[in-house]
Amino acid sequence: MNLLRQIKTVLWSFVGLGRRQDMADIPGRGNPLVLILIAFVLVLVFLGTLAWIAHSVTLAQSASATYQDEKRHPKVAQVVDLIGG
């Protein structure tokens, strides 16, 4: 369970919360290289999550805009079908 404790340490450091005594104990909890690797992986997961959310929102807005255009202009659907898109 040492890995879980190291993950917890990195997550608390992301938030910036922790007791002074806990911060002093970080070097004794494990290899600093492992903490850096865990932090790198968690940053990638966080950024991937943000990118997925942004992609989902823009995709939904794009689909909504396309639907609104077709709703306002019925000829748009005919042109899109004619082009094959």
Secondary structure, DSSP 4 states (H G I P E B T S, - for coil): -HHHHHHHHHHHHHHT---HHHHHHHHHHS-HHHHHHHHHHHHHHHHHHHHHHHHHHHHHHHHHHHHHHHHH-HHHHHHHHHHT-
